[in-house]
């Protein structure tokens, strides 16, 4: 039997609530399949840990996580802990330390999901964002000069290496080739005259290796407009760290809300563990009330199953989510229902049975 060793970092706010349902669903999948199982190890890292110790995770946290096949993350962030600390000292340090340079975000409108756009059909919103995940605008490079003085200056650098840019673009081309879809690059070369001109140059170079893939290029402002006015023009999308971060939240809004938004942080070479997470944030205002929607976590569990080669089960989970959205019997308040987080997770398990 195959054993997948998973590190569970439930994190903050609604993280522990939704992740408990994701773990429950994954265990049921493994039980029904019989050829593999999950071995979950839980770590109490996050903002509560920070408030107790002054650190988001222990000094040997990265070394501890190295022995796992994947990481299942709940959410990070809590009132009283600055966002740049909660992000940089846990989530981003994991992404960078484990070279999780691909952030894979599906933006897909399922049957029954609420869509704020008028006259949009299910097939009009079916895209996958391939976001550069370890450098770019979030490289953490810069300076803070003359702090708290009248001539105070801050400099935030974007870091775009040929290696980092080419590998994410090539990954996107391979995905588009495999799935027979178009590939759209999103940048801002007219204003960012170094980083985005470089991005566009690399995209054009790599495209020569994939003549069978039809490509498009948009400026980020135009792309955000077209995602609302004509989303069907996007299939596979590749973009930088910052633009990907912003556009995928827009994507979450048009696919039914943050409660249906999942993300995978991949190290494609599998030299290090990859990380899977719902991307709705910690939502401290509803934490502990049983109101959080766990379907984004189930979707990220589907991505985890795909990553381990269990694509049939990954698809089954997406089908179940869609079935529940259509039935509208067991949904959380954000989707117009009255069910609790646990009841939604139990319903997914029941449908698996």
Kinemage of the C-alpha trace (Angstrom):
@kinemage 1
@onewidth
@group {chain A} dominant
@subgroup {mainchain}
@vectorlist {calphas} color= white
{ca unk a 1} P 0.000 0.000 0.000
{ca unk a 2} L 1.200 3.516 -0.828
{ca unk a 3} L 1.437 5.879 2.157
{ca unk a 4} L 1.289 9.607 1.514
{ca unk a 5} L 2.820 11.528 4.422
{ca unk a 6} L 1.063 14.864 4.826
{ca unk a 7} L 2.022 17.714 7.165
{ca unk a 8} L -1.124 19.520 8.340
{ca unk a 9} L -0.805 23.189 9.307
{ca unk a 10} L -4.360 24.210 10.177
{ca unk a 11} L -3.237 27.742 11.014
{ca unk a 12} L -5.576 30.506 12.125
{ca unk a 13} L -9.201 31.568 12.164
{ca unk a 14} L -11.391 29.219 10.161
{ca unk a 15} L -8.325 27.219 9.067
{ca unk a 16} L -8.727 24.422 11.645
{ca unk a 17} L -12.463 24.119 10.903
{ca unk a 18} L -12.187 23.758 7.137
{ca unk a 19} L -9.038 21.673 7.199
{ca unk a 20} L -10.656 19.133 9.533
{ca unk a 21} L -13.233 18.518 6.801
{ca unk a 22} L -10.552 18.234 4.132
{ca unk a 23} L -8.672 15.636 6.170
{ca unk a 24} L -11.929 13.743 6.766
{ca unk a 25} L -12.686 13.675 3.048
{ca unk a 26} L -9.173 12.541 2.107
{ca unk a 27} L -9.297 9.742 4.670
{ca unk a 28} L -12.616 8.548 3.240
{ca unk a 29} L -11.195 8.577 -0.300
{ca unk a 30} L -8.227 6.479 0.834
{ca unk a 31} L -10.521 4.073 2.677
{ca unk a 32} L -12.732 3.571 -0.381
{ca unk a 33} L -9.788 3.153 -2.761
{ca unk a 34} L -7.777 0.767 -0.625
{ca unk a 35} L -4.510 1.078 -2.577
{ca unk a 36} L -3.192 4.067 -0.645
{ca unk a 37} L -3.648 5.879 2.634
{ca unk a 38} L -2.749 9.203 4.174
{ca unk a 39} L -0.590 9.648 7.247
{ca unk a 40} L -1.356 13.092 8.687
{ca unk a 41} L 0.934 14.869 11.155
{ca unk a 42} L -0.479 18.049 12.696
{ca unk a 43} L 1.585 21.126 13.558
{ca unk a 44} L 0.177 23.960 15.714
{ca unk a 45} L 1.983 26.719 13.826
{ca unk a 46} L 0.491 30.075 12.977
{ca unk a 47} L -0.492 33.300 14.720
{ca unk a 48} L -1.452 31.721 18.053
{ca unk a 49} L 1.945 30.035 18.067
{ca unk a 50} L 3.490 33.427 17.288
{ca unk a 51} L 1.689 35.082 20.200
{ca unk a 52} L 3.116 32.429 22.521
{ca unk a 53} L 6.647 32.137 21.137
{ca unk a 54} L 7.331 35.195 18.984
{ca unk a 55} L 7.696 32.947 15.921
{ca unk a 56} L 5.209 31.686 13.339
{ca unk a 57} L 6.942 28.320 13.391
{ca unk a 58} L 10.027 26.931 15.141
{ca unk a 59} L 13.531 27.512 13.811
{ca unk a 60} L 13.731 23.933 12.515
{ca unk a 61} L 10.273 24.094 10.940
{ca unk a 62} L 11.479 23.860 7.347
{ca unk a 63} L 13.787 20.993 8.194
{ca unk a 64} L 10.876 19.212 9.899
{ca unk a 65} L 8.600 19.637 6.880
{ca unk a 66} L 11.194 18.299 4.430
{ca unk a 67} L 10.384 14.678 5.271
{ca unk a 68} L 6.752 14.972 4.159
{ca unk a 69} L 5.315 14.329 0.711
{ca unk a 70} L 3.002 17.335 0.851
{ca unk a 71} L 1.655 20.056 3.116
{ca unk a 72} L -2.042 20.768 3.731
{ca unk a 73} L -2.464 24.380 4.880
{ca unk a 74} L -5.599 25.939 6.379
{ca unk a 75} L -5.220 29.700 6.605
{ca unk a 76} L -2.789 32.256 8.013
{ca unk a 77} L -3.591 35.571 9.665
{ca unk a 78} L -5.016 36.909 12.899
{ca unk a 79} L -5.851 40.295 14.450
{ca unk a 80} L -2.911 41.508 16.492
{ca unk a 81} L -0.271 39.948 14.253
{ca unk a 82} L 0.917 42.168 11.383
{ca unk a 83} L 0.063 40.675 7.997
{ca unk a 84} L 3.623 40.947 6.725
{ca unk a 85} L 4.785 38.787 9.658
{ca unk a 86} L 2.107 36.120 9.335
{ca unk a 87} L 2.715 35.906 5.590
{ca unk a 88} L 6.489 36.167 5.378
{ca unk a 89} L 7.306 34.013 8.396
{ca unk a 90} L 5.180 31.025 7.439
{ca unk a 91} L 3.491 30.845 4.038
{ca unk a 92} L 6.137 32.616 1.960
{ca unk a 93} L 9.083 31.009 3.721
{ca unk a 94} L 7.597 27.588 2.908
{ca unk a 95} L 6.998 28.522 -0.736
{ca unk a 96} L 10.528 29.846 -1.160
{ca unk a 97} L 12.398 27.230 0.901
{ca unk a 98} L 10.733 24.383 -0.986
{ca unk a 99} L 10.990 26.098 -4.388
{ca unk a 100} L 7.241 25.875 -4.915
{ca unk a 101} L 7.548 28.054 -7.969
{ca unk a 102} L 4.215 27.098 -9.542
{ca unk a 103} L 1.007 28.437 -8.003
{ca unk a 104} L -1.830 26.619 -9.747
{ca unk a 105} L -5.244 28.232 -9.337
{ca unk a 106} L -8.325 26.844 -11.100
{ca unk a 107} L -10.984 29.417 -11.997
{ca unk a 108} L -13.921 27.286 -13.098
{ca unk a 109} L -17.638 28.001 -12.877
{ca unk a 110} L -19.439 24.883 -11.692
{ca unk a 111} L -23.118 24.213 -12.235
{ca unk a 112} L -25.087 25.756 -9.382
{ca unk a 113} L -22.364 28.189 -8.320
{ca unk a 114} L -23.461 31.828 -8.028
{ca unk a 115} L -21.876 34.064 -10.663
{ca unk a 116} L -22.111 37.872 -10.460
{ca unk a 117} L -21.681 38.246 -14.217
{ca unk a 118} L -24.716 38.640 -16.453
{ca unk a 119} L -25.484 36.164 -19.241
{ca unk a 120} L -22.464 33.969 -18.556
{ca unk a 121} L -22.653 30.229 -19.198
{ca unk a 122} L -20.747 27.563 -17.284
{ca unk a 123} L -18.384 26.916 -20.188
{ca unk a 124} L -17.491 30.619 -20.406
{ca unk a 125} L -15.485 30.483 -17.161
{ca unk a 126} L -13.017 27.614 -17.313
{ca unk a 127} L -9.430 28.728 -16.836
{ca unk a 128} L -6.303 27.747 -14.957
{ca unk a 129} L -3.882 30.379 -13.707
{ca unk a 130} L -0.197 29.458 -13.600
{ca unk a 131} L 1.283 32.088 -11.295
{ca unk a 132} L 4.996 32.541 -10.666
{ca unk a 133} L 5.290 31.859 -6.956
{ca unk a 134} L 8.774 32.489 -5.576
{ca unk a 135} L 10.218 35.705 -6.988
{ca unk a 136} L 8.915 38.637 -9.029
{ca unk a 137} L 7.254 41.411 -7.073
{ca unk a 138} L 7.183 39.286 -3.899
{ca unk a 139} L 10.892 38.521 -3.823
{ca unk a 140} L 11.290 40.603 -0.669
{ca unk a 141} L 14.111 42.698 -2.070
{ca unk a 142} L 14.384 46.384 -1.289
{ca unk a 143} L 15.537 49.050 1.130
{ca unk a 144} L 14.082 51.315 3.801
{ca unk a 145} L 16.147 54.479 4.104
{ca unk a 146} L 16.009 57.380 6.591
{ca unk a 147} L 13.280 55.637 8.580
{ca unk a 148} L 10.860 57.957 10.405
{ca unk a 149} L 12.639 61.021 9.033
{ca unk a 150} L 11.118 63.660 6.721
{ca unk a 151} L 13.164 62.306 3.795
{ca unk a 152} L 12.086 58.699 4.409
{ca unk a 153} L 12.375 56.496 1.304
{ca unk a 154} L 11.319 52.921 0.614
{ca unk a 155} L 12.420 50.881 -2.395
{ca unk a 156} L 10.632 47.655 -3.328
{ca unk a 157} L 12.396 45.648 -6.015
{ca unk a 158} L 10.877 43.152 -8.410
{ca unk a 159} L 13.246 40.266 -9.090
{ca unk a 160} L 12.836 38.436 -12.401
{ca unk a 161} L 15.493 35.875 -13.230
{ca unk a 162} L 15.739 34.120 -16.579
{ca unk a 163} L 15.533 30.765 -14.800
{ca unk a 164} L 12.529 31.747 -12.689
{ca unk a 165} L 10.641 33.376 -15.540
{ca unk a 166} L 11.353 30.724 -18.140
{ca unk a 167} L 10.436 27.748 -15.973
{ca unk a 168} L 6.990 29.064 -15.050
{ca unk a 169} L 6.245 30.037 -18.656
{ca unk a 170} L 7.446 26.665 -19.917
{ca unk a 171} L 5.281 24.882 -17.334
{ca unk a 172} L 2.273 26.823 -18.631
{ca unk a 173} L 3.101 25.931 -22.247
{ca unk a 174} L 3.385 22.246 -21.331
{ca unk a 175} L 0.001 22.388 -19.595
{ca unk a 176} L -1.618 24.146 -22.558
{ca unk a 177} L -0.075 21.605 -24.953
{ca unk a 178} L -1.247 18.661 -22.841
{ca unk a 179} L -4.804 19.956 -22.573
{ca unk a 180} L -5.054 21.362 -26.097
{ca unk a 181} L -5.868 24.850 -24.873
{ca unk a 182} L -4.767 28.390 -25.595
{ca unk a 183} L -2.183 30.147 -23.442
{ca unk a 184} L -2.430 33.797 -22.443
{ca unk a 185} L 0.455 35.755 -20.914
{ca unk a 186} L -0.469 38.727 -18.737
{ca unk a 187} L 2.083 41.454 -18.052
{ca unk a 188} L 2.487 45.245 -18.059
{ca unk a 189} L 5.326 45.853 -20.478
{ca unk a 190} L 4.199 49.344 -21.447
{ca unk a 191} L 4.793 50.718 -17.938
{ca unk a 192} L 7.232 48.320 -16.262
{ca unk a 193} L 9.991 48.815 -18.777
{ca unk a 194} L 12.454 46.307 -17.332
{ca unk a 195} L 10.671 43.443 -15.565
{ca unk a 196} L 7.650 43.102 -17.824
{ca unk a 197} L 9.523 43.763 -21.060
{ca unk a 198} L 11.814 40.931 -19.950
{ca unk a 199} L 8.775 38.729 -19.167
{ca unk a 200} L 7.328 39.379 -22.636
{ca unk a 201} L 10.689 38.612 -24.239
{ca unk a 202} L 10.973 35.231 -22.470
{ca unk a 203} L 7.363 34.370 -23.316
{ca unk a 204} L 8.051 34.993 -27.000
{ca unk a 205} L 11.266 32.952 -26.894
{ca unk a 206} L 9.640 29.939 -25.230
{ca unk a 207} L 6.642 30.093 -27.579
{ca unk a 208} L 8.957 29.132 -30.462
{ca unk a 209} L 9.262 25.661 -28.872
{ca unk a 210} L 5.479 25.213 -28.874
{ca unk a 211} L 4.147 26.110 -32.342
{ca unk a 212} L 1.018 24.020 -31.690
{ca unk a 213} L -0.078 26.258 -28.786
{ca unk a 214} L -2.101 29.334 -29.748
{ca unk a 215} L -0.974 32.287 -27.629
{ca unk a 216} L -2.265 35.686 -26.584
{ca unk a 217} L -0.707 38.512 -24.575
{ca unk a 218} L -2.607 41.128 -22.578
{ca unk a 219} L -1.714 44.013 -20.341
{ca unk a 220} L -2.955 43.331 -16.832
{ca unk a 221} L -5.484 46.174 -16.812
{ca unk a 222} L -7.024 44.990 -20.066
{ca unk a 223} L -6.999 41.400 -18.808
{ca unk a 224} L -8.926 42.343 -15.666
{ca unk a 225} L -11.555 44.021 -17.836
{ca unk a 226} L -11.860 41.042 -20.185
{ca unk a 227} L -12.138 38.597 -17.260
{ca unk a 228} L -15.378 40.394 -16.410
{ca unk a 229} L -16.667 41.251 -19.884
{ca unk a 230} L -15.506 38.219 -21.872
{ca unk a 231} L -14.030 35.521 -19.586
{ca unk a 232} L -14.287 32.776 -22.218
{ca unk a 233} L -11.211 34.131 -23.995
{ca unk a 234} L -9.004 32.804 -21.163
{ca unk a 235} L -8.043 29.113 -20.866
{ca unk a 236} L -4.501 28.639 -19.513
{ca unk a 237} L -3.067 31.886 -18.137
{ca unk a 238} L 0.518 32.568 -17.051
{ca unk a 239} L 1.528 35.655 -15.122
{ca unk a 240} L 3.802 37.080 -12.447
{ca unk a 241} L 3.479 36.774 -8.684
{ca unk a 242} L 1.693 40.077 -8.053
{ca unk a 243} L -0.621 40.048 -11.058
{ca unk a 244} L -1.474 36.400 -10.432
{ca unk a 245} L -2.315 37.153 -6.817
{ca unk a 246} L -4.752 39.906 -7.783
{ca unk a 247} L -6.356 38.327 -10.851
{ca unk a 248} L -7.034 34.982 -9.182
{ca unk a 249} L -9.042 36.717 -6.466
{ca unk a 250} L -11.043 38.352 -9.239
{ca unk a 251} L -11.346 34.866 -10.685
{ca unk a 252} L -12.638 33.555 -7.358
{ca unk a 253} L -15.342 36.241 -7.359
{ca unk a 254} L -16.624 35.300 -10.813
{ca unk a 255} L -16.518 31.539 -10.129
{ca unk a 256} L -18.778 31.737 -7.085
{ca unk a 257} L -16.807 33.303 -4.250
{ca unk a 258} L -13.782 32.734 -2.053
{ca unk a 259} L -15.452 29.707 -0.486
{ca unk a 260} L -14.863 27.861 -3.765
{ca unk a 261} L -11.273 28.993 -4.388
{ca unk a 262} L -8.422 26.509 -4.106
{ca unk a 263} L -4.713 26.723 -4.775
{ca unk a 264} L -1.697 24.456 -5.152
{ca unk a 265} L 1.917 25.526 -4.536
{ca unk a 266} L 3.944 23.073 -6.570
{ca unk a 267} L 7.543 21.997 -6.736
{ca unk a 268} L 7.124 20.139 -10.050
{ca unk a 269} L 10.419 18.259 -9.732
{ca unk a 270} L 9.200 16.880 -6.346
{ca unk a 271} L 12.570 17.539 -4.772
{ca unk a 272} L 10.616 19.218 -1.960
{ca unk a 273} L 7.041 18.844 -0.701
{ca unk a 274} L 4.295 20.802 -2.442
{ca unk a 275} L 1.575 22.635 -0.519
{ca unk a 276} L -2.196 22.708 -1.010
{ca unk a 277} L -4.557 25.288 0.475
{ca unk a 278} L -7.927 26.973 0.251
{ca unk a 279} L -7.123 30.605 -0.424
{ca unk a 280} L -10.019 32.356 1.320
{ca unk a 281} L -7.941 33.577 4.259
{ca unk a 282} L -8.526 33.082 7.968
{ca unk a 283} L -11.832 35.054 8.168
{ca unk a 284} L -11.540 35.819 11.911
{ca unk a 285} L -15.013 37.372 11.943
{ca unk a 286} L -16.676 33.967 11.494
{ca unk a 287} L -14.025 31.733 13.109
{ca unk a 288} L -15.404 29.188 15.565
{ca unk a 289} L -19.016 29.663 14.446
{ca unk a 290} L -19.263 26.743 12.049
{ca unk a 291} L -20.108 29.101 9.180
{ca unk a 292} L -16.990 28.632 7.051
{ca unk a 293} L -17.374 27.001 3.660
{ca unk a 294} L -15.119 23.899 3.435
{ca unk a 295} L -15.692 23.313 -0.292
{ca unk a 296} L -12.570 25.296 -1.217
{ca unk a 297} L -10.660 22.920 1.052
{ca unk a 298} L -12.279 19.938 -0.652
{ca unk a 299} L -11.241 21.441 -3.997
{ca unk a 300} L -7.647 21.814 -2.774
{ca unk a 301} L -7.850 18.190 -1.559
{ca unk a 302} L -8.803 17.338 -5.142
{ca unk a 303} L -5.636 19.088 -6.333
{ca unk a 304} L -3.624 17.096 -3.791
{ca unk a 305} L -5.112 13.854 -5.110
{ca unk a 306} L -4.260 14.891 -8.680
{ca unk a 307} L -0.690 15.608 -7.597
{ca unk a 308} L -0.310 12.060 -6.250
{ca unk a 309} L -1.694 10.539 -9.437
{ca unk a 310} L -5.206 9.826 -8.173
{ca unk a 311} L -6.891 11.969 -10.828
{ca unk a 312} L -10.058 9.844 -10.856
{ca unk a 313} L -10.660 10.666 -7.196
{ca unk a 314} L -9.694 14.289 -7.764
{ca unk a 315} L -12.359 14.559 -10.462
{ca unk a 316} L -14.864 12.771 -8.227
{ca unk a 317} L -14.492 15.465 -5.568
{ca unk a 318} L -15.108 18.238 -8.122
{ca unk a 319} L -18.184 16.354 -9.366
{ca unk a 320} L -19.471 16.106 -5.792
{ca unk a 321} L -18.951 19.826 -5.181
{ca unk a 322} L -20.912 20.549 -8.349
{ca unk a 323} L -23.660 18.146 -7.352
{ca unk a 324} L -24.032 19.836 -3.984
{ca unk a 325} L -24.146 23.285 -5.584
{ca unk a 326} L -26.946 22.160 -7.886
{ca unk a 327} L -28.950 20.406 -5.139
{ca unk a 328} L -28.588 23.368 -2.742
{ca unk a 329} L -29.480 21.082 0.180
{ca unk a 330} L -26.270 21.246 2.201
{ca unk a 331} L -24.455 24.541 1.715
{ca unk a 332} L -23.010 27.154 4.062
{ca unk a 333} L -24.524 30.673 4.359
{ca unk a 334} L -22.111 32.233 1.842
{ca unk a 335} L -23.762 30.057 -0.827
{ca unk a 336} L -27.293 30.690 0.385
{ca unk a 337} L -27.595 27.674 2.663
{ca unk a 338} L -27.881 27.107 6.390
{ca unk a 339} L -25.578 24.111 6.890
{ca unk a 340} L -22.550 24.149 9.171
{ca unk a 341} L -18.963 23.557 8.110
{ca unk a 342} L -19.104 20.023 9.519
{ca unk a 343} L -22.433 19.227 7.869
{ca unk a 344} L -21.019 20.160 4.460
{ca unk a 345} L -17.982 17.945 5.053
{ca unk a 346} L -20.235 15.086 6.174
{ca unk a 347} L -22.322 15.517 3.022
{ca unk a 348} L -19.215 15.171 0.824
{ca unk a 349} L -18.287 11.967 2.690
{ca unk a 350} L -21.826 10.629 2.298
{ca unk a 351} L -21.717 11.226 -1.447
{ca unk a 352} L -18.367 9.467 -1.653
{ca unk a 353} L -20.002 6.446 -0.016
